[in-house]
Amino acid sequence: MNHHDQSLSSADLNRLRELVYQQAGINLGPDKRVMLELRLRPRLRHLRLSTFSDYCKLLHDPRQRRQELVHFLDAVTTNKTDFFREPGHFEFLTQKALPATGVGYTRPLFVWCSASSTGEEPYTLAMVLQQYAEAHPGFRFRILATDLSTKVLEKANLAIYPEDVVAPIPIDLRRKYFMRSTDREDKRFRVTRELRNLVEFRQLNLMDKDYGVAEPVDMLFCRNVLIYFDRPTQEAILRKLTRCIVPGGFLYLGHSETIHGLDLPLSPVAPALYRKLHA
């Protein structure tokens, strides 16, 4: 196969961008050609295809696309996340949101991380809520973590993180909720089974019509994912997410995201933080 075959034609680039938009609601700029080539090359190798145009044909063939689509979306959607990212959100959660809702005693508090990536956010929540539960006898909670990407969900379930990734976690929490390898050379940490058991991971696409989350959500985290969508898509997703939240429940967004100008039953309570109004 000659090297010439290994670049993405403008027509194919546009077809792929359109497919990402249809399937995941994400707007990739025309400047993303190199990024797409880089990320899709392993898929070409895996499928033993010699050109990007063969790959595009496969993705647009209704019989073959179903299986490849999830790998394609895995490859092109970005997953950036950290432990204790935007720590003010977690302080607000325990100091203001939980006392304000008073949920967690007659029934478990239900928290949904709707773009959980490799698990840092839901495991941060599990630590924060477990600490809260130990200080408040009778308090119970459940965490649902969902993502479009099966690849990141596998990583999240495995819950093994390198040293630099666990660095932001306060040392006492790290000692309590993470195990080191018995092999001194191995600088990785694994979340303890007790903490892993507190989080349920599930695959879910925010573009779906029905999210299948039946139980009312008290706290919904949808941070730093809306930035990838255009405004009409953002509004449609926020509408569906807001429907899942109980009146008086909270929605956490990323700091660069806003519901400004959208007609939603939410009122701002802190930066990137909203509370659902009572009907």
N, C-alpha and C positions, 0 to 999 in steps of 0.2 A: 504494500500500500504506500503510495507516495505521500509526502508531507503536505502537498497541496490539498489533499482531501480533508486535512485535519483542521480546516477553519470553517467557521459558521457563516453561511451566506446571509446577506441582508434579509432575503425573503424568509429563510428559516429562522433567523433571529426574531423577526417579527411574529412568525407563527408561534414560536416558543413563548414570547412575551405575552401574546394573546391568550395562550393556554394557561400560563401562570395567573393571568388576571381572571380568566373564567373560573378556574378551579380553586384558587386561593385568595382572589380579590386583591392580589398584590401587583402594584404598578412598578415594573422594572424599567429603568430608563434605557434608551438605545445605547448608552455608554456601558452597558453591562455585558457586552459581547465577550470580552476576555474572561470575565468572572464565570460566565456560563460555560465557555469552552473548558475552562479549568475544572469546574465542578462536574461537568457531564462526561469528561473523558473516561473516568473509571467506569461509568455505566456503559459506554461504547465497548470498552475492553471486556466487561462482564458479559455483555450480550453478543460479543464477537462481531460487532458491526464495524465496517471500515470507514464510514463517513457520517457526518452529522446529518446529512440529508436522509440517510437510511434510518437514523434514529428518529427524525421528525416524522417520517412515514409511519414508523411503528407506533409512535405516540398518537397519530391521527387515524390509526386503524382501530375501529370500535372493538374488533375481536381481541386485539393484543394489548390495547392500551390499559385495561383495568389493572393488570398486574404491574405494569411499569410505572403507572401514574404516581403511586405512592413513593416509589424510589426517586422519580423525577422531582417531586415536590420536596422530598427530604433534601435532595442535593442543592436545590436553589433557594430554599428559605433560610434566612440567617437565624442563628440561635445564640444570642449573646445574653449572658445572665451571670449574676454573682450572688454569693451568700450575703445577707444583710445589705442588699442594694437599697438605697434610699431609706436609711435606718429610722428616720422620723416617722415613717409609716407604721413601723412595728411598735414604736413608743406610743403613738396615738392609739393604736389598736388596744393595747393593754391598759393604758391610763384613762382613755376617754370612751372609745367605741364599746368595749365590753361592759363597763359599768353602765353606759347609757342604754344599751339594749337589754341588759339583764338576762340574756339568753345563755343557755349552757347548763341550767339546773333542772328544769322540768323536762327539757329535751336537749340532746347534744347540740352545741353550736355547729352549724354547717358552713364550712369555708370552701370556696371553689377557686382554684388557680387555673385560669382558662388558657394560659399559654406557658406551660410549666417548664418547657425546654428540658435541660438535663437535670432538673430537680433541685437546684439551689434554692429557689423561692419556696416551694412547698416544704422542704426540709427546714428552712429558716423558720417558717410558720409553725411547724411541728415543735421545734425547740422552744419558741416563744410561748406557745399555748400550753405545752407540757409544764413549763416553769410556772405559768399562771395557775394551772390546775393544781400544782403541788401547794401553792400558796392559798388556794381557794377550795377547800374541801367540797366535794359534790359537783364540781364543774367538770363537764365532759364536752368533747368536741370530735368532729370528723373532718378530714380534709380530702377533697377530690381534686386531683391534678390531671389536666388534660392537655394534649398537644396534637397538632396535625401530624407531626413527624414520628413515625414508629422508631426511627433510629435513636432519637434523643430520649424517647420513653424507655428504650432498653437500657440506655446509660443511667437514666434516673432510677430505674428499678434495681440496677446493680449497685448504685450508690457508692462508687469508689472514686475518690477525688485526689488529685495531686496536691502536694504540700502548699504550693502558691495559691491554689484555689481556696483552701480552708483557712488561709492566713487571716482574712477579715473576721473570723468567728472568735468571739471573746474566749480567752484561754480556759475559763472554768466550764463553759459550755462545750468546748472542744474535747476536754478531758472526759466529760460526762457522756457525750453523745457520739463520739467517734472512737474507732479502734485503730491502733497502728498495726502494721504487719509485724509478725514475729521476726521476719527477716529485716535486720538492721539496714540493709542496703536499700530496701524498698521504702521509698519516701511517700507512699500513698496512704490515705486514710479511708476507712469505710464507716458509713453511718451504722450505728448499732441496730440490731434486729428490732428492738423495742420501738425505736423511732421510725424505722422503715414500716413497721406494721400500722403506724398511725396515718399513713398516706396511701390512698388508692389511686393508681395511675390508669388512665383510659385514653384511647385515641379519639379525638374529636376535631372536626373541622368547623371553624367559626362561620364558614360560608353555608353550612347546612341550614335547611329551613327549620328543622326541629332539633334542639340540642339533646333531647332525651334526658335532661336533668329534671327529674320529676319533683324532688323534694325542694322546699323553699330555701333559698340561699341567704345566709345572714351577712356574709362578707364575701365579696367577689373581687378577686385580683385579676386585672387585665392590663398589666403594665408593659409598656414598650412593645406592643404588638400592633396597635392601631396605626402607628406611624407608617407601616408598610402599605396601608390601604388608602384609596382615594376617599374624598369626603362623603359621597353618597353611600359607599360601602361601609365606611365608619359608622354613619348614622344608622344603617340597617342592622349592623352588628350590635351597636349599643342599645338599640331598641329591643332586640331579642334578649340580650344579656339582662337589661333592666327588668324585663318581664319575669326573669327567674328570681329576682331579689325580693325579699319580703319588705313590706312597708316598714320604714325605719332602719332597714339594712344599709350596708355601706358598699360603695364601689371605689376601688383603688385603681387609678390610672398612672401612666408614666408621667414624669414632670414636663415632658415636651408635648403632652397630649391634652386636649381640652374639649369640653362639650359646648363651648361657647357658640351660640347661634343655632344650636340644635334644640328641637322641641321635645324635651324628655322630662319625666317627673322626678328630677334630681335637683338637690340644692347643694352648692359648694360649702364644705365645712372646714377645709384646710387645703394647702396646695395639692393639686392632683387627687383630691379626695372628695367624694360626694355621698350624700345620704338620700335614700329614696323617700319621697314624700308619701304621707298617708293619703289614700284616695279621698 
